[in-house]
C-alpha cells in the first residue's frame, strides 16, 4: 500500500503518530451501527473524520468548548506536564507544525522558565490561543500550495501538542511518567544527558525532546513547584502518558505540590481495548476547591480492587511539606513515595493488607505486593 491517498494517509497517521491503529475500523463499525448496519466504505470513514473537525462537527464543537488548561481552586489541570520548559510558555499563532527552527519563539530551550508570569494569566493566554487557532483554521482550513512550506490555518494548534515543533515546550505532550511512575533513575539520567548535549553543542535538533528520544519532564523540579505554590497551586492533574493499570501520584511531601497522572489506557495490553477489566476512579474530595484530598479507587488488570487516600497538600507557605498539612486518619503517607530501590508505593490492595508497588523504565512496568504495616 504505497499509494498516497486520503485513506492510506489517515491510516498511517492513526497508527504511527497517535498509536491507535484500530481507530479506523472502530469508526467504520460506529458509522455502520449509527446508520442501520449498512456497509461503510474507506472513503466514508475518512469523510466522517474530516467533518468532525470542521465547523459544526462534533469534535470541533468539543474543541470550541474545551480549554488547554483549567484551574479549580488550588488544582491545575493540563494534559501533559507543567515543567521548566512548558511553564508560562504560549506559542505564537504563526508557529509552524514542523521541526523546530532556530528562529522560533520557543528557541533556545532553557530550564530558566517564564516564571515572571502569573499562573492565571498563563492559563488565560493558553485558552485564548486555542480560540484564536480555531478561528484561524475556519478562515484557512486548507494547505496553501503556493507556499514552499505549505501552511494552513490552525496549524499552531497542531504544533502546541508536538514537542518537536515547540522545542520541548508543550504543556500538552510533555510528560512526567516513566515506567508507570512519576520518575525513574533512568529517566533522570537520560534527561541530564539531553541537557548536557544542549549545553555542549550548537548542533542539536528539536527532536531531542521527542517522546521517542526518552525525554521526560522533571516532576521533582523545586523551582517549578515553588512558582506553582506562590500562585496558589498545590496539585497538578495530567493525563499523558500511560502509567499502568492505576493512576500514578507524586506525593506533595517532596516539594509541596502533588502530581496526579491518570492515563491508564494501557492497563492490559493483552486485551483488545488495552484496558481489559481495569477501571480507574480518581477523586478529589473535600469541603472546598482549596482543600481537596486525592482518593483513588478502582480495579487492577488482574481483577483486584485498590484504594488510596493521600494527605492534603500543604498550605501556600514558602517552604512547606506534608508535615505542615492536616493529616486525617485515613491518609497514607507512604503512597506517592518510593523506597531506596525506587519501588513506588502506588495503591493499597488485598483489603488493606498490602501495598501495590511499581517500578520500571520507559513503557516497561514491574509490580509487586508488599505487606502494609502501621
Residue, then its C-alpha position, 0 to 999 in steps of 0.5 A: x500500500x504505497x499509494x498516497x491517498x486520503x485513506x492510506x494517509x489517515x491510516x498511517x497517521x492513526x497508527x504511527x503518530x497517535x498509536x491507535x491503529x484500530x481507530x479506523x475500523x472502530x469508526x467504520x463499525x460506529x458509522x455502520x451501527x449509527x446508520x442501520x448496519x449498512x456497509x461503510x466504505x474507506x472513503x466514508x470513514x475518512x469523510x466522517x473524520x474530516x467533518x468532525x473537525x470542521x465547523x459544526x462537527x462534533x469534535x470541533x464543537x468539543x474543541x470550541x468548548x474545551x480549554x488547554x488548561x483549567x484551574x479549580x481552586x488550588x488544582x491545575x489541570x493540563x494534559x501533559x506536564x507543567x515543567x521548566x520548559x512548558x511553564x508560562x510558555x504560549x506559542x505564537x499563532x504563526x508557529x509552524x507544525x514542523x521541526x523546530x527552527x532556530x528562529x522560533x519563539x520557543x528557541x533556545x530551550x532553557x530550564x530558566x522558565x517564564x516564571x515572571x508570569x502569573x499562573x492565571x494569566x498563563x492559563x488565560x493566554x493558553x485558552x485564548x490561543x486555542x480560540x484564536x487557532x480555531x478561528x484561524x483554521x475556519x478562515x484557512x482550513x486548507x494547505x496553501x500550495x503556493x507556499x514552499x512550506x505549505x501552511x494552513x490555518x490552525x496549524x499552531x494548534x497542531x504544533x502546541x501538542x508536538x514537542x518537536x515543533x515547540x522545542x520541548x515546550x508543550x504543556x500538552x505532550x510533555x510528560x512526567x511518567x516513566x515506567x508507570x511512575x512519576x520518575x525513574x533513575x533512568x529517566x533522570x539520567x537520560x534527561x541530564x544527558x539531553x541537557x548536557x548535549x544542549x549545553x555542549x553543542x550548537x548542533x542539536x535538533x528539536x527532536x531531542x525532546x521527542x517522546x521517542x528520544x526518552x525525554x521526560x519532564x522533571x516532576x521533582x523540579x523545586x523551582x517549578x513547584x515553588x512558582x506553582x505554590x506562590x500562585x496558589x497551586x498545590x496539585x497538578x492533574x495530567x493525563x499523558x502518558x500511560x502509567x499502568x493499570x492505576x493512576x500514578x501520584x507524586x506525593x506533595x511531601x517532596x516539594x509541596x505540590x502533588x502530581x496526579x497522572x491518570x492515563x491508564x489506557x494501557x492497563x492490559x495490553x493483552x486485551x483488545x481495548x488495552x484496558x481489559x477489566x481495569x477501571x480507574x476512579x480518581x477523586x478529589x474530595x473535600x469541603x472546598x476547591x482549596x482543600x481537596x484530598x486525592x482518593x483513588x479507587x478502582x480495579x487492577x488488570x488482574x481483577x483486584x480492587x485498590x484504594x488510596x487516600x493521600x494527605x492534603x497538600x500543604x498550605x501556600x507557605x514558602x517552604x512547606x511539606x506534608x508535615x505542615x498539612x492536616x493529616x486525617x486518619x485515613x491518609x497514607x503517607x507512604x503512597x506517592x513515595x518510593x523506597x531506596x530501590x525506587x519501588x513506588x508505593x502506588x495503591x493499597x490492595x488485598x483489603x488493606x493488607x498490602x501495598x501495590x508497588x511499581x517500578x520500571x523504565x520507559x513503557x516497561x512496568x514491574x509490580x509487586x505486593x508488599x505487606x502494609x504495616x502501621 
